[in-house]
């Protein structure tokens, strides 16, 4: 019924808003992408620019992320998986890169089984990626310092009773 559809649309809007998600809807045959306001603001664009087809959304994907993203999308497009999930960089209108967790599902196929419509979300994970990269830099620095000072280290995980040794402990 129309009341059920309206309720479903309301719940979807609440979930997308509550998750702070950019939402995109790709009509595959035409290449036309429709986005929500959060997708626009995340990337520095207005809804009016998006309605005019600005920017060409696929061009925003970082060149190094294009092949892995296409590979991740291939299995759902072929009907081998329900959805894809991938971390990718998108260029903000001001020129810097933001990291997003991109998820999408094929929601419509034509009579031949070819994907006709794909709907997905983008979650800004730039802060999470920056923190992960900072932690990795710190771990790398500690590893180099331990090797230079010829000091080893170890860590015991009390929950699993697993011990991890640094490379320098093995060398010693």
N, C-alpha and C positions, 0 to 999 in steps of 0.2 A: 504494500500500500504506500501511498505518498507520505503518510505520517511516519511509517517505518523508515523510508528513505531519508526523510528530513531528520529523523533521530539519528540515523547512521551517519549522515553528513555532519551533524552537530558533534557527535562523539569523535569522529575523525578530526574535525577542527580542534577540539579540545586536546586530543592526544598530540597532534602536531604542534600546537601552541605550547602545551605543557612540556613537551620534549625539546622545545626551542629548535625545531627542525625546519630547514628549508625544504620545500616540496616542489618537485618538478614532474611534468607529465609530457612525454614525448610521443607525438603522432608520427610513427616511423615513415609511412609513405611520403608525407610532405616535409618531414624534418622539423616541423613546428613544435617548439617547446613552450609550454605554459608553466609559469612559476608562481609561487605565493610571495607575499611581501617579505617574509623572513629570508627567503633565498636571495631576494634582491638586496636587502640591507646587508646581509652577510658579505655580499660581493661589491657593495657600494653603488648599486644601481637603483633606479626608481621603477615602480610598476609601469609607469608610462613608457620608459625606455624598453622594458621587457616586452610590452605589448607591441612596440614597433619592431621587435626582433633584434634589439640591441641588448647585449652583445650576441655574437654567434656563440652560443654557450659551449659547444664542444671545443672551440678555440681557446677557452680559458684553462683547459687541462694542461698541466706542465708536460713538456715534451718527453721527459723521462718517465712519466706516469701513463702515457697514452697506450703503449703496447701492453703493459700489465693490466690496465683497466679493460682494454679490448679483450684480452684473454679471459679475464674474470667474467666478462659479460657473455662470452661465447657459449658457455654451457647452458645458462638460462635461455638464451636466444634459440638454442637448438632443442630446448625442451628437456635437457638432461638434468637440470637442477631447477628448484623453485625460484631462487633468487640469487643475487650476488652481493658481496660485501667487500669493499676495498678502501684503503686509505689513499687519498690522492691530494695533490696540491692544485689549487685553483687560483688564477690571477685575479686579485682585487682590482677594481677600477683605478685605484691610485697607483697600481703597479707592483705592490708587494704580493707575496704568496700567502695563502691561508691553507691550512690542512683541514680536510673534511673526511668524515667517515661517510662514504657513499654506499647506499643500499638501494636496490631496485628489483622490481619484479615485472615480468611480462604479464599484462592484464588482459590483453586482447590479441587474438590471432585471426587472420583471414581464413577463407574456406580452404586454402592450400596449406594452412598451418604456419604460414609466415607471420612473424611478430608484426602486429599493427600498432600496438600501443604499449609503452613502458612507463611505469610510474615509480618514482624513487624519492629518497630523502637524502639530505646532506646535513650532517651535524658538524659544527665547527669544533675541531679537536686541536686547534693550534696550540693552546696552552698545554694540553696533555702531551703533545709531541715535543714541545720545547722542554718540558720537564724530563721526559724520557731521554732526550738527547743530552741534556745537562748531566743526568745520572750516568749515562754511558761515558761522557767525557771525564767525569770524576773517576769512574772505575778504570778507564784507560790510564789516567794520570797516576793513580795509585799503583797500577801494575808496573808502569815505567819506573816510578820512584822505588818500588820494592826491588826491581831488577838492578837499578843503579846502586842502591845502598846494600844490595845482597841481603835483604831482609824478607823473609817469607811470612805468610800469614795464613790463617785457617779460620773457618767458621763452622760451628755446629748448629744445625737446625734441630731444636729441641723437640719439635713436633714429629719430625720424620726420623730423627736420630742420624741424619745424613751429615757427613763432614765434607767440606769443600776446601781444597788446598790451592794456594796460588801457584803459579808456575815456578816461582823461586823456591818454594818448599820442596817441590819435586827435584829441582836442581841440587839443592842442598843435600 
